[in-house]
Amino acid sequence: MLNESRVSQLVRTGSENYLRNAVLKDEARGGVCASAPLRIGILEISPPVFQAPMAGYTNFAFRELIRSFGGVGLVCTEMVHARGLLEQVDRGRGVPERLWGIPQEPRPLAVQLWDSDSGALASAAKWLIEKLNVSLIDLNFGCPSRQVTLRSGGGAILLREPRRIEQMVRRVVEACRPTPVSAKIRLGWNRQQITAPEVAQACEAGGAAAVTVHGRTADQGMGGRADWSRIAAIRRSVRNIVLIGNGDLLTAFDAVAALEKYPVDAVMIGRAALTRPWIFRQIGALLSGQALEPDPPASKQREILLQYFQKLLQVMELGSALVTMQRATCRFVLGRPGARAFRLAVSLARSVEELVEIIETQFPKDE
């Protein structure tokens, strides 16, 4: 495997060629980080690369797209409000849009729940397991949104109360056995309140099988840089729980370097998958000692986007599909040459037909 000094050189220089050569040299030893499947409770997950839940993006069509490329160990829904789910079910309105497609999806599959009420979390989690046969329940203690935190008392604001988190986790674990429960957290509510070590201990004490740590505080939002040294430090605070690192893994090389340099059991990919959904396949190739596949050409990327849109239209109403596709398209082309004018045109589209025409005729070309 790549040792720490070699990965440090990679991180310091940002040299993709350096890591590519190192990966190829290690191929005879089974690839980078070659190991048995990761165990999270009764689940076996391979490779140790997870797709992050992202509100407004990780819908059924997106998860299908990610799976089609391969290389992802576990996919997850958008976060779902526990009391909202229970109320909708009680009123006979079916499942929320964020849970569409789950019955026919391959497993393993995680559903992320958020709430400030432990009873609601436990009841919603139990319903998801019994009715939809989900593989893992993930509890959100990391969302920094004001709507979730300050107005509803959920998400990252709970990081200020590790003991309460322990009680919430324990109640959900008891309702879900033997299905594993995990938690997603941040470093703390703000930079003066770094509570992630205590919260990770609380999650473990409550019976969680895994904890994902995003390397920013809630008040940072997505600003600044993820602090992976603080993620790594959490390993000293927990014994048996699976530790998953998340934040600023923008390329396949970033993901492999994180697995090699830091004492994490897995990595979680978020925003990078919105612009390069094939990143999981690239990571999987590096982890198995294969050469890195280049990004698809612009013509293929345009085709991928249109195929994703067709899937959305199968599961969403036209209005919802249009808004979702506009958001996804603007994120998909982020950083590409000519993306600014294209994104403006996309945002001004007023119909599905108009949006499709814009994608077909104005999609940014290769340099």
CORDAWO-V711022 format. One record per run of one state. SS is the DSSP state (H for helix, E for strand, C for the rest). FROM is the first residue (numbers start at 1). TO is the last residue. Records with the same first field share a line. If there is no record, write none. Layout:
BEGIN
SS = FROM-TO + FROM-TO
END
This chain:
BEGIN
C = 1-3 + 14-15 + 26-26 + 30-37 + 41-42 + 46-48 + 52-59 + 70-73 + 91-96 + 100-101 + 105-108 + 115-117 + 133-135 + 142-154 + 161-161 + 177-179 + 187-187 + 191-192 + 195-195 + 206-209 + 215-217 + 221-227 + 237-241 + 247-251 + 262-265 + 270-270 + 276-278 + 288-297 + 316-317 + 333-338 + 349-351 + 363-367
H = 4-13 + 16-25 + 27-29 + 60-69 + 82-90 + 97-99 + 102-104 + 118-132 + 155-160 + 162-176 + 196-205 + 218-220 + 228-236 + 252-261 + 271-275 + 279-287 + 298-315 + 318-332 + 339-348 + 352-362
E = 38-40 + 43-45 + 49-51 + 74-81 + 109-114 + 136-141 + 180-186 + 188-190 + 193-194 + 210-214 + 242-246 + 266-269
END
